[in-house]
Amino acid sequence: MRFSIHIKDTLKKCGIPPEQLEVLASDRDTWRTMCNQGLTIFCSNYTADAEKNMLVDTQCLLLLSVPFVTSVAESVHQTSGFIATSEATPD
């Protein structure tokens, strides 16, 4: 990805229209306000997306891992002939 495309995408994520960049940057107070608002928007969207992805990943892991772990544990015990106990064997 070209740097200019990345910058435009980042500006859009911050709610700053790239077409109006020069106009907004010409007035320092307006630019400072836009940057602060844009950073707030970007951070809140980033956090919300990260939390959503983490929730989805956690749900997928929970759904997929429980039956898999159970079936793998059963097959290992059946093929190995060993029975796992919590008691220590005397030496």
N, C-alpha and C positions, 0 to 999 in steps of 0.2 A: 504494500500500500504506500502510495506516495505521501510525503509529509504534509503537503497542502490539503490532501483529502482527509487525512487524519485530523488536522487542525479544524477543518470545516465541520467534521462529524462531532468533534469535542465541543465546538461552539454551539452546535445545534442541541447537543445534550444539556448544555447549560442554559438553553433558552435565549441565546444571543444569535440573531439572524446574521449570517456571514455577509449578506448583501449590504447590510447597514453598518458594517464594521468601522469604516472610515468616519462616517457621520457620528456614530456613538463615541468613538475614541477622540474626536476633536474637542469634546467638552469633558474635562477631567472629572467633574462631579457626576455627570451622567454615566461616564464609563466606570467609575468606581462603584456606583450604585448597581449597575448592570452586572459587574463582576461579582459583587457580594451576593446578589440575588441568584446569579447563575451558579455560583459555588454551592449555595444552599440547596438549590434544585438538584444539582448533580449529585451531591452527597446523599440526599434523601432518596433519590432514585436508585443510586448504587447500593445503599443499605437495604432498601426494600427488595431489590433484585437478588442480593446475596442471601437474605433471609428466606426468600421464596425458593431459591435453588437449594439451600441447605435443607429446608423442610422436605422438598421433593426427593433429594438424595437420601435423606434419613428414612423416609417412607419406603422408598424403593429397596433400600438395604434391609429394612425390617421385613418387608414382604418376601423378598427373595432369600434371605439368609436363614430364616427359621426352618423351613422345610428342608433346605439343602443341608444344613448342619445336622439335623436330625437323621436324614437318610444316610449321610456320610458316616456318622457315628455308628449307626446300626450296621451298615455294611462292613465297617472296620471290625466291629466286635464279632460279627458272624464269620468273617473270613479268617481272623487271627486266632480265634478260640480262647482268647484271654478275657477274663472278667475283671473289670476295674473295681477295686474296692478302696475305701478310704482308710482301712486299717493297715498298719505297718506289719510286714512279715518279720517274725523273729529271726535273728541271725544265728 
